């Protein structure tokens, strides 16, 4: 099994960047960023490009698609810090336009490692399609989110929920608890030092394998309904930027 490409120098750079979130500071140290932060993430994507097809053949692992830029878009934000203090990648389905559908995600930050996926900010049409698919085939969905591999990977299905079953569905529907979900996600958080552990890649594959059936169900539901709603890159970025704080 592949060793983690990240080292203590990865974490040291990210922590220094958090203290010195400045373009000039970063520009002077960009070679270190390329060697110790971006380079290891690109290497990780190469490892996943070889392993994902075995259990998630529709998902992409390509730096040009998956790797997030270090520079923040501050045009519409009160937070004007120019740089992200994490290195992150998402793994979308090749069947969707950019920013749409469910996928997987990994992030290395100064304080944590977060790995997981699902769909966090579905468009209304996507959410309607997912709920309809769950209502029609709730037994399959239940098997997916209670499977031993899913529970071992992320525990249980997460995400915000409505206080009651959405309009159009019976209160006592067998899938009532799932239909209340507005988000369908799962993930696992570790201390930042876990990125350097020899267990990192093993755990990442475990989480991704456990979540792959959920991602597949969600994407099949959206595609079957013909709801390929485009989300702008800012929305997608906000999704992944906030994932690290979802797990206590």
C-alpha positions, 0 to 999 in steps of 0.5 A, spaced: 500 500 500 502 506 498 505 511 503 503 518 504 506 523 500 505 528 505 510 530 511 511 534 517 514 539 512 507 540 509 504 541 515 509 546 517 508 550 511 501 550 512 501 553 519 506 558 517 502 560 511 496 561 516 500 566 520 503 569 514 497 570 509 500 575 505 502 574 497 509 577 498 510 572 503 507 566 499 511 568 493 518 568 496 516 561 498 512 558 492 518 553 491 517 550 498 509 550 497 510 546 490 515 541 493 512 540 500 504 542 499 502 542 492 507 536 489 505 531 495 497 532 493 499 531 486 502 525 487 496 523 491 492 524 485 496 519 481 495 514 486 488 515 487 487 515 479 490 508 479 486 505 485 479 509 484 477 505 478 476 499 482 470 501 486 469 508 483 470 508 476 466 514 474 470 519 478 476 523 476 482 524 479 486 529 475 490 535 478 487 539 472 480 538 475 481 536 482 486 540 485 483 547 488 487 553 487 491 556 493 488 563 491 482 565 494 476 569 490 475 575 495 471 579 490 464 578 494 467 576 501 468 580 507 474 576 508 480 579 504 485 574 506 488 572 499 490 565 500 487 558 502 491 555 508 489 548 506 491 543 500 484 540 498 482 536 492 475 533 490 473 527 485 467 529 481 463 524 476 465 525 469 458 524 467 457 531 470 458 538 468 463 542 472 461 543 480 455 538 479 453 532 482 456 528 488 463 526 489 469 525 494 473 530 497 480 530 501 483 536 505 489 537 509 489 543 513 493 546 519 489 543 524 486 537 521 485 532 515 478 531 513 476 525 508 469 524 505 464 526 500 457 526 498 453 532 496 453 538 500 449 544 497 444 540 492 440 545 487 433 544 488 432 540 482 437 535 484 434 535 491 428 533 488 431 527 484 434 524 490 428 524 494 424 521 489 429 516 488 430 514 495 422 514 496 422 509 490 427 505 492 428 506 500 431 499 501 437 500 497 438 507 500 438 504 507 442 498 505 447 503 502 448 507 508 447 502 514 452 497 510 458 495 514 463 498 510 459 505 510 459 505 518 466 503 518 468 508 514 464 514 516 459 512 522 452 514 519 449 519 514 450 526 515 448 533 513 442 538 515 435 535 515 428 538 515 424 538 522 419 534 518 418 530 512 418 535 506 411 536 502 409 531 498 411 525 502 407 521 507 409 523 514 410 515 516 413 514 509 418 508 510 424 513 508 421 519 512 428 520 516 432 520 509 427 524 506 428 530 511 435 530 509 437 537 505 444 534 505 447 527 504 454 527 506 459 523 510 466 524 513 472 522 517 476 527 521 483 526 524 488 531 527 493 534 522 499 529 523 495 524 521 496 526 514 504 524 515 502 517 518 503 510 514 496 509 515 493 515 511 492 512 505 489 506 507 484 510 511 483 514 505 481 508 501 477 505 506 473 512 507 472 513 499 470 505 498 465 506 504 462 512 501 462 510 493 456 507 493 452 513 496 455 517 491 453 512 486 446 512 488 446 520 488 449 521 481 444 516 478 438 519 481 440 526 479 442 523 472 436 519 471 431 525 472 435 529 467 437 534 473 444 536 471 444 543 474 450 547 474 453 550 480 458 556 479 465 554 482 464 559 488 458 555 490 462 548 489 468 552 493 464 554 499 462 547 499 469 544 500 472 549 504 466 548 509 467 541 510 473 541 514 468 544 520 462 539 519 465 534 524 466 536 531 
